[in-house]
């Protein structure tokens, strides 16, 4: 489906490493404070891992409905269920303490650590380093997806703004994003927040606003604390999401200020070689930690719990319909 141009991304297309750097240089010449996020499929939206498998379970009147995966975002007010973030975090804490050099001092820092080790959270990773974002966009092996030629991939992206024929890097000014979508104010004034919230300074407000799970707050850009080497290596910051489950790019005011750089899959090999030469690699960004395998187990176990719970709700609903 074609996009309304007035509400579309600011789109860019690159086919080699130099073109990518040229786009970044051009953007940085206009706005110094930029965050970058790479995604390995340009059809994916900007939604945190914990909210990627949501199921509608009740309507706006609190009546049971047949559970179905949330695929269309609207203002109906239906209730949704998703993976239990709190449960996973508690389990991660018990295991992680013996593996961390510095133990987090608050719940928000625990979320930062968990996110970087693969636990689904309501955080979305961003980086101040455009090469880190490029790595995450093109790191996966895409040999089976190279049948589409470059021209077809580019045309698909131009027409639809989303495409499964390439990867993408999103670019945004975090202060501007907070200004147009967060709707938060400075102190008791009506002046909107037009800067990135520092998690070390605003920890209490962020935890109360986003982590208790009850607030329908729009996403907000926050800086991380350098508590873990992986966060430092990846120059990591985050957008944090309340119980409002829409992707960032489903919000019109946000979408039109976000830049989206499209990279056809047929063009990524040369870029991979350049990143490798610059030592932007899995080892340099991740290092090795036993926490990765533990986190994967925790995530898989809780995804299965969600699947079983949704199936139980479906059975219950079907039984009610028979009566």
N, C-alpha and C positions, 0 to 999 in steps of 0.2 A: 504494500500500500504506500503510495507516495505521501510525503510529508508536507505539511503546511510550511512553506519557506519561511514565513515570519516567525514560526515557532521552532525552527529546525536548529540543529547544531551548526556551528561554524566549521565547515568541512574542509579537510585537506587530504590529498592523496600523494603517497610517496612510493617509489619503486626501488630505491636503493638507499644506502646509509647516508650519502652526502645530501640527498634530498630531505631526509629526516632531519639532519642537523640544520639545514637551511630553514626549514619550517620552525624548528625550535628557536633558532637565532632570531628569526623575524618576530616570533611571539614575545620572546624575552626583551626585544628592543622596545616593545610597547608596554609591557607589564613585567616588572622585575620579579614580583612574588607569584610564582606559579607552582602548582602541584601537578604531578603526572601519574597516570594509572594505566598500565598495560593490561589488556585482556586478549586471550588467545583466540577468541571468536568474536568478530565484529557484529554478530547478531545478538550478543549478550548485553543486558542492560546493567545499570549501576545499582546493584542490590547486594546487601551483605549476605554472606554464606548462610547464616541462620534463617534468613527470610526467603531463600530460594525455593524451598518446598513448603509452601503454605497451603492449607486446606480450609475452604469455607465450610463451617459446621453449623452455624445458626444465622437466621436472617436478622434484620434490624429490629424485629419485634421479639427477639430472644426465642424464636421457635426453631426447633430442630429442622435441618434440611439434610438431604443426602450429601454426605461429604464429597467434595470434588476439589481437585487441585486448582488453586487460584491462577488463572491465566489472563484475565482481563481486570484491569484496575479501574474502579469507579467509586462513586460517593454514596453507594447504597447503604453502607453501614453494617454489612454482614460481618459476623464474628469469624475469626480465623484461628487455626491452630498451627503451630510450627514447633520445631525441635526445642527441647527444654534446655535453654542456655544456662540457667542457674545450676541445674543438676550437673551438666558437663563441667562447668567451671569449678564446682566443689570437688569433683573427682580429679580434675586436673591439678588442683592445688595440692592435694594429698601426695600425688606422685611427683610433682615438679619441684617441690621444696628441696629435695635432696640433689637435684641436678642444676639448680640455679646458683650462679656466683653471687648475685645480689637478690635478696628476697623482696618482692613488692611491698610497699608500705600501705597501700590502699586498694580498694576493689577495682578502681579504674585501671591501675597499673597491672593488676592481674588479668584484666581483659586484654590489655595491650600484649602481654606475654602470650596468653592463650591464642590470640589471633595469629601471631607470628609463628606459632608452632602447629597450626592447622586445626584448632578447635573452632567450630562454627560459632560466630558471635554476631552482634549487631554493629560491628565495626567494618568499615571498608578501607582497605589499605591504599594510601597514596604515597608518593615519593617526591622529594624536591629534586631528585636526580633523573633527568630524562633518559639516561642510558639504562638505569635500573628498570624504569617502566618499559622500555623497549625490550629488555631481556624477558620480562614476564609476558610480553605480547607474543614473542616469537620462539620461546624456549622449546615448546613441544614439537615432536616429530610429526610433520604434516604430509608425509609422502603419499598417503592415500587420498589427499585432497588437492592434488596438483593437476587434475584433469581439466579444470576450468582455465582458459587462457586469461591473461592479464586484462585484456580489454573487456571481457565478459564480467570479470570481478569488479572492475572499476565502474562499469555501467550499472551493475546491480547496486553498488553502494551509492552512486549518484542519485539513482531513482528512489531508493528506499531508506537511506541513511543507516540501515542495518544490513549486514550481509554475512552469510556463513562461508563466503569465499575468500576471507582474509581475516587478519588480526587488526586490532585497533589500539591506539593510545589516546586516552582522554586527557585534556589539559584544562585547568581551571584556576582562576584567581580565588583563593579560599575566602579572602575578605569579601569579595564581591558576591560569592555564593551565599555566605552568611547574610549578607545585606538583603539579597533578593528573595531568599526562601525561608530563612530561619525565623524571621519575625521577632527576634529577641531584642530587648532594649538595654541600654546602658543604665544601670541603677534603676531609679524610678522614673526616668525620663522617657519621652517618646522617641528619642533618637535611636535609630536601629544600630545593631552591631555590624560594623563593616570591617572587622578584623578577625583573625583566627583566635579562638579561645585557647589560652595556655592552660593545659591540664594541671600543671603544678599550682597555678594560682586559682583556677576556677573548679578545682576538683570536687568540692562539696556540691556546687550548683549542678555540675555535669552528672554526678552520681544520682542526685535527687531527681533530676529532670529526665534522665534517659535509662538508668539501669534498674529502676524498680519495676519496670514493665507496664506501668499503668498509664503513662502519659502519651497522648497522641501528638508527640512533637515531631516537627519536620527535621530532616537531617541537619547537622551542624558540623562545621570544620573545626577540629581541635588538633593542637600539636601534641606529640607524644613526649614522654620523658625518656632519656637515654639509659634506661635501666637494663637493657640487654644488648649484647653485641650484635644480634641479628637485626634489631631495630636500627642500631647505629649504621651497620653495613648497608642497609637498604634505604637510609635517609628517610625513615618512615614517619608519616603522620596519618591521620584518620579523618573520615567522616563518621559520626556516630548517629545512630538511628534509634528513635524511641519505638513505640509499638505501631507507629505509622508505617505500613508495609510497602508503600509505593516505591519503585525505583526512583533515584534522583532524576533521571532523564525522562520520567513520566510527568514531572512537574514542569509546566510550560515556562515559568519564569526562569528556571534553572537551565533548561535545555538550550535556550537561545544564547546563553553566555558561555556554554561549554564548547571547547574546540575538540573535534574528533579527527584524529589522523588515521587514515585507512592504509593498510599494508596488504596487498594481495599475497596469498600464500606462495605463489610462484616467485616472489621476490625476496623471500626471507633468508635464503641460504647465504647470500653475500653479506647480509646484515649480521647473521650469526658469526660468520668468520671475523668480521670487524670487532664485534663484542668480545670474542675469544682473544683476539690480539690485544685488546685493551684490558684483559683480565676481568671482564664482567661476566662471571660464570656462576654456575650453581654453587661451587665450592666457596668462591669469594663472597657470595651474598648470604649463603646459608651456613656454611661450615657443617660440622657433623654433631648431632645430638641424639641420644637415645629417646629424647622426648618426642621426636617425630613419630616413631612407631607407636608409642603409648597414646599419643594424641589421635592417631588414625584409628586405633582400637576404640577409644572413647567415642569418637565421632560415629563410627560405623555402628556401634552398639546402640547409640541413642537415635540414629536414623531408623534402625530396625524397630525400636520402641515406638517411634512415631508412626511407622507403617502399620504396626499391629494395632495401635490405638485407633487409627483411622479406619481400619478394617472392622474393628469392633463397633464403631459408630455406624458404619454402613449396615452391618447386620442388624443392629438395634433399630435403625431407621426402617429397614425393609420389613422387620417384624411388626412395627407399628402400622405400616401401610396395609398389612394383611388383615389386621384386626378390624 
